[in-house]
Amino acid sequence: MKIKHIYLYFSTLALGVFLAVLMTGCSGTTTLPAPSQETPSATNATPTTASAMTATPTTAPAGTTPTTNIQTYTCDLFQVSYSDPWEVSIGRSNQVQLGGGNKKNFDIIAQSDTSKTAEQELAAILLVLNDENTHFQTIDVQPAMTIGGQSWRQVTWTGKNKSSGLDFKGREAVINYNGHQYRMSYSSLTSDFSQEDTHSFQVMQQSFAFKTAA
């Protein structure tokens, strides 16, 4: 009888220890890190003159979170969208110059003078670029590049800027459309051009849209 009592005592004691350990293990809590939240920075890009020109945020579709601060530059004849870190550095009537830092630019000019054909205007532009650069050369000529639903004449070029001594690569596109001549021009350091062309230049070029002339 005494052995049976001892066995029962140790069995009860072991069960109590096991329950205590189990309760202790379940009483702990695991704190999960709070999800990070990125708030897109706002770039207030406001054209400097004519009231017809505006730069307004583009509303993201419902249920999506914008990763960049998209702005749309609008004037009488066209509009173009851009995102951080690009911003309007010059805004005049039917003209915009966007700067993205690190010697990269994206410019659009619309003028009513259509006395020159697109080919003639491009030739004049290339002469100016040739004067500004050493080792200047054109590396791609596209007589039919679609921008804004219309066919533009486009040329890609490279050269070493005489003033800075830096190597640049850029594109010039020209079209005569609806009584106006449009010039789209963009460039960056040659070493950056491939990345900028994919992530910035082509995106802005594809966002370009003509507006009905006033």
C-alpha positions as a Markdown table, in Angstrom:
| # | Residue | x | y | z |
|---|---|---|---|---|
| 1 | Met | 0.0 | 0.0 | 0.0 |
| 2 | Lys | 2.8 | 2.4 | 0.8 |
| 3 | Ile | 4.4 | 1.9 | -2.7 |
| 4 | Lys | 1.1 | 2.6 | -4.4 |
| 5 | His | 0.8 | 5.9 | -2.4 |
| 6 | Ile | 4.3 | 6.9 | -3.4 |
| 7 | Tyr | 3.6 | 6.1 | -7.1 |
| 8 | Leu | 0.4 | 8.1 | -7.0 |
| 9 | Tyr | 2.2 | 11.1 | -5.3 |
| 10 | Phe | 4.9 | 11.2 | -7.9 |
| 11 | Ser | 2.4 | 10.9 | -10.8 |
| 12 | Thr | 0.4 | 13.8 | -9.4 |
| 13 | Leu | 3.5 | 15.9 | -9.0 |
| 14 | Ala | 4.7 | 15.2 | -12.6 |
| 15 | Leu | 1.3 | 16.1 | -14.0 |
| 16 | Gly | 1.3 | 19.4 | -12.0 |
| 17 | Val | 4.8 | 20.3 | -13.3 |
| 18 | Phe | 3.7 | 19.5 | -16.9 |
| 19 | Leu | 0.6 | 21.7 | -16.6 |
| 20 | Ala | 2.6 | 24.5 | -15.1 |
| 21 | Val | 5.2 | 24.4 | -18.0 |
| 22 | Leu | 2.4 | 24.3 | -20.6 |
| 23 | Met | 0.6 | 27.3 | -19.0 |
| 24 | Thr | 3.8 | 29.2 | -18.9 |
| 25 | Gly | 4.6 | 28.6 | -22.6 |
| 26 | Cys | 1.1 | 29.7 | -23.6 |
| 27 | Ser | 1.1 | 32.9 | -21.6 |
| 28 | Gly | 3.8 | 34.6 | -23.7 |
| 29 | Thr | 2.9 | 37.0 | -26.6 |
| 30 | Thr | 4.8 | 37.7 | -29.8 |
| 31 | Thr | 4.8 | 41.3 | -31.0 |
| 32 | Leu | 4.9 | 41.7 | -34.8 |
| 33 | Pro | 6.6 | 44.7 | -36.3 |
| 34 | Ala | 4.1 | 47.4 | -37.5 |
| 35 | Pro | 3.9 | 47.5 | -41.3 |
| 36 | Ser | 6.0 | 50.3 | -42.7 |
| 37 | Gln | 4.1 | 53.1 | -44.4 |
| 38 | Glu | 5.6 | 55.3 | -47.2 |
| 39 | Thr | 4.0 | 58.6 | -47.7 |
| 40 | Pro | 4.8 | 60.0 | -51.2 |
| 41 | Ser | 6.4 | 63.3 | -51.1 |
| 42 | Ala | 4.5 | 66.2 | -52.7 |
| 43 | Thr | 6.2 | 68.3 | -55.3 |
| 44 | Asn | 4.4 | 71.5 | -56.0 |
| 45 | Ala | 5.5 | 72.2 | -59.5 |
| 46 | Thr | 3.8 | 75.4 | -60.6 |
| 47 | Pro | 4.5 | 77.1 | -64.0 |
| 48 | Thr | 5.9 | 80.6 | -63.6 |
| 49 | Thr | 3.7 | 82.6 | -65.9 |
| 50 | Ala | 0.6 | 82.1 | -68.0 |
| 51 | Ser | -2.5 | 81.2 | -66.1 |
| 52 | Ala | -3.5 | 78.6 | -68.7 |
| 53 | Met | -0.7 | 76.4 | -67.6 |
| 54 | Thr | -1.2 | 74.1 | -64.6 |
| 55 | Ala | 0.5 | 71.3 | -62.8 |
| 56 | Thr | -2.0 | 69.1 | -61.1 |
| 57 | Pro | -1.7 | 65.7 | -59.3 |
| 58 | Thr | -3.1 | 62.7 | -61.2 |
| 59 | Thr | -5.5 | 60.7 | -59.0 |
| 60 | Ala | -4.6 | 57.1 | -58.6 |
| 61 | Pro | -7.2 | 54.4 | -59.3 |
| 62 | Ala | -9.3 | 53.3 | -56.3 |
| 63 | Gly | -7.7 | 50.6 | -54.2 |
| 64 | Thr | -4.1 | 51.4 | -55.3 |
| 65 | Thr | -1.4 | 53.2 | -53.5 |
| 66 | Pro | 0.8 | 55.6 | -55.6 |
| 67 | Thr | 4.5 | 55.0 | -55.3 |
| 68 | Thr | 5.4 | 58.4 | -56.6 |
| 69 | Asn | 3.9 | 61.9 | -56.8 |
| 70 | Ile | 2.6 | 62.1 | -60.3 |
| 71 | Gln | 2.0 | 65.6 | -61.7 |
| 72 | Thr | 0.6 | 66.6 | -65.0 |
| 73 | Tyr | 1.8 | 69.8 | -66.7 |
| 74 | Thr | -0.9 | 71.3 | -68.9 |
| 75 | Cys | -0.9 | 74.3 | -71.3 |
| 76 | Asp | -3.0 | 75.4 | -74.2 |
| 77 | Leu | -1.6 | 73.0 | -76.8 |
| 78 | Phe | -0.4 | 69.9 | -74.9 |
| 79 | Gln | 0.0 | 68.1 | -71.6 |
| 80 | Val | 2.7 | 65.8 | -70.2 |
| 81 | Ser | 3.0 | 63.8 | -66.9 |
| 82 | Tyr | 6.0 | 63.4 | -64.7 |
| 83 | Ser | 7.0 | 62.2 | -61.2 |
| 84 | Asp | 9.5 | 62.8 | -58.5 |
| 85 | Pro | 12.3 | 63.9 | -58.7 |
| 86 | Trp | 11.3 | 65.7 | -61.9 |
| 87 | Glu | 9.9 | 69.2 | -61.6 |
| 88 | Val | 9.1 | 72.2 | -63.7 |
| 89 | Ser | 12.1 | 74.5 | -63.9 |
| 90 | Ile | 10.8 | 76.8 | -66.7 |
| 91 | Gly | 7.2 | 77.2 | -67.7 |
| 92 | Arg | 6.0 | 79.6 | -70.4 |
| 93 | Ser | 3.2 | 79.8 | -72.8 |
| 94 | Asn | 3.1 | 76.4 | -74.6 |
| 95 | Gln | 6.6 | 75.5 | -73.4 |
| 96 | Val | 7.9 | 73.4 | -70.5 |
| 97 | Gln | 11.4 | 72.5 | -69.2 |
| 98 | Leu | 11.5 | 69.6 | -66.7 |
| 99 | Gly | 14.7 | 69.1 | -64.7 |
| 100 | Gly | 15.4 | 65.8 | -62.9 |
| 101 | Gly | 18.8 | 66.6 | -61.3 |
| 102 | Asn | 22.2 | 65.2 | -62.3 |
| 103 | Lys | 22.3 | 67.0 | -65.6 |
| 104 | Lys | 19.1 | 65.5 | -67.2 |
| 105 | Asn | 16.4 | 67.5 | -68.9 |
| 106 | Phe | 13.2 | 67.0 | -70.7 |
| 107 | Asp | 11.8 | 70.0 | -72.8 |
| 108 | Ile | 8.8 | 70.6 | -75.0 |
| 109 | Ile | 8.2 | 73.7 | -77.1 |
| 110 | Ala | 5.2 | 74.4 | -79.3 |
| 111 | Gln | 5.3 | 77.4 | -81.6 |
| 112 | Ser | 3.0 | 78.8 | -84.3 |
| 113 | Asp | 5.8 | 79.1 | -86.9 |
| 114 | Thr | 5.5 | 76.2 | -89.3 |
| 115 | Ser | 7.6 | 77.8 | -92.1 |
| 116 | Lys | 10.1 | 74.9 | -91.8 |
| 117 | Thr | 9.3 | 71.3 | -92.2 |
| 118 | Ala | 10.0 | 68.9 | -89.4 |
| 119 | Glu | 13.1 | 67.6 | -91.3 |
| 120 | Gln | 14.4 | 71.2 | -91.8 |
| 121 | Glu | 13.9 | 72.1 | -88.2 |
| 122 | Leu | 15.7 | 68.9 | -87.1 |
| 123 | Ala | 18.6 | 69.7 | -89.4 |
| 124 | Ala | 18.9 | 73.2 | -87.8 |
| 125 | Ile | 18.8 | 71.8 | -84.3 |
| 126 | Leu | 21.5 | 69.3 | -85.1 |
| 127 | Leu | 23.7 | 72.1 | -86.4 |
| 128 | Val | 23.4 | 73.9 | -83.1 |
| 129 | Leu | 24.2 | 70.7 | -81.2 |
| 130 | Asn | 27.2 | 70.1 | -83.4 |
| 131 | Asp | 28.5 | 73.5 | -82.5 |
| 132 | Glu | 28.0 | 72.8 | -78.8 |
| 133 | Asn | 29.7 | 69.4 | -78.7 |
| 134 | Thr | 32.8 | 67.7 | -79.9 |
| 135 | His | 32.7 | 64.2 | -81.3 |
| 136 | Phe | 29.1 | 64.9 | -82.2 |
| 137 | Gln | 27.2 | 62.2 | -84.1 |
| 138 | Thr | 23.7 | 61.0 | -84.8 |
| 139 | Ile | 23.2 | 57.3 | -84.1 |
| 140 | Asp | 19.5 | 56.8 | -84.9 |
| 141 | Val | 17.1 | 58.5 | -87.2 |
| 142 | Gln | 13.4 | 57.6 | -87.1 |
| 143 | Pro | 11.3 | 59.3 | -89.7 |
| 144 | Ala | 8.1 | 57.9 | -88.2 |
| 145 | Met | 8.1 | 57.9 | -84.4 |
| 146 | Thr | 4.6 | 57.8 | -82.9 |
| 147 | Ile | 4.1 | 60.3 | -80.0 |
| 148 | Gly | 0.6 | 61.4 | -78.9 |
| 149 | Gly | -0.9 | 59.4 | -81.7 |
| 150 | Gln | 1.0 | 61.3 | -84.4 |
| 151 | Ser | 4.1 | 60.6 | -86.4 |
| 152 | Trp | 7.2 | 62.6 | -85.4 |
| 153 | Arg | 10.6 | 62.8 | -87.0 |
| 154 | Gln | 13.2 | 61.8 | -84.3 |
| 155 | Val | 17.0 | 61.7 | -84.1 |
| 156 | Thr | 19.2 | 60.3 | -81.3 |
| 157 | Trp | 22.6 | 61.9 | -80.8 |
| 158 | Thr | 25.8 | 61.7 | -78.7 |
| 159 | Gly | 28.6 | 64.2 | -78.0 |
| 160 | Lys | 31.0 | 65.7 | -75.5 |
| 161 | Asn | 29.9 | 69.1 | -74.3 |
| 162 | Lys | 32.5 | 71.8 | -75.0 |
| 163 | Ser | 31.8 | 73.8 | -71.9 |
| 164 | Ser | 31.7 | 70.9 | -69.3 |
| 165 | Gly | 33.7 | 68.3 | -71.1 |
| 166 | Leu | 31.0 | 65.7 | -70.2 |
| 167 | Asp | 29.6 | 63.1 | -72.5 |
| 168 | Phe | 25.9 | 63.5 | -73.3 |
| 169 | Lys | 23.3 | 61.5 | -75.1 |
| 170 | Gly | 19.9 | 62.8 | -76.2 |
| 171 | Arg | 17.0 | 62.8 | -78.6 |
| 172 | Glu | 15.2 | 65.4 | -80.6 |
| 173 | Ala | 11.7 | 64.9 | -82.0 |
| 174 | Val | 9.8 | 67.4 | -84.2 |
| 175 | Ile | 6.4 | 67.5 | -85.8 |
| 176 | Asn | 4.2 | 70.1 | -87.6 |
| 177 | Tyr | 0.7 | 69.4 | -86.4 |
| 178 | Asn | -2.6 | 71.4 | -86.4 |
| 179 | Gly | -1.0 | 74.7 | -87.3 |
| 180 | His | 1.9 | 74.5 | -84.8 |
| 181 | Gln | 5.4 | 73.1 | -84.7 |
| 182 | Tyr | 6.3 | 70.9 | -81.7 |
| 183 | Arg | 9.8 | 70.1 | -80.5 |
| 184 | Met | 10.5 | 67.4 | -77.8 |
| 185 | Ser | 14.1 | 67.3 | -76.5 |
| 186 | Tyr | 15.7 | 65.3 | -73.8 |
| 187 | Ser | 19.2 | 64.3 | -72.7 |
| 188 | Ser | 21.3 | 63.1 | -69.9 |
| 189 | Leu | 24.9 | 62.0 | -69.2 |
| 190 | Thr | 25.7 | 59.2 | -71.6 |
| 191 | Ser | 26.4 | 56.8 | -68.7 |
| 192 | Asp | 22.9 | 57.4 | -67.3 |
| 193 | Phe | 20.9 | 57.5 | -70.6 |
| 194 | Ser | 19.9 | 53.9 | -70.8 |
| 195 | Gln | 18.4 | 53.9 | -67.3 |
| 196 | Glu | 16.8 | 57.3 | -67.7 |
| 197 | Asp | 15.3 | 56.4 | -71.1 |
| 198 | Thr | 13.6 | 53.4 | -69.6 |
| 199 | His | 12.4 | 54.9 | -66.4 |
| 200 | Ser | 11.8 | 58.5 | -67.2 |
| 201 | Phe | 12.1 | 59.7 | -70.8 |
| 202 | Gln | 10.0 | 57.1 | -72.4 |
| 203 | Val | 7.4 | 57.3 | -69.7 |
| 204 | Met | 7.0 | 61.1 | -70.1 |
| 205 | Gln | 7.1 | 60.8 | -73.9 |
| 206 | Gln | 4.3 | 58.3 | -73.8 |
| 207 | Ser | 2.2 | 60.5 | -71.5 |
| 208 | Phe | 2.4 | 63.4 | -74.0 |
| 209 | Ala | -1.0 | 64.4 | -75.4 |
| 210 | Phe | -2.0 | 67.1 | -77.8 |
| 211 | Lys | -4.8 | 69.5 | -76.9 |
| 212 | Thr | -7.1 | 71.5 | -79.2 |
| 213 | Ala | -5.6 | 74.8 | -80.1 |
| 214 | Ala | -7.3 | 77.8 | -78.6 |
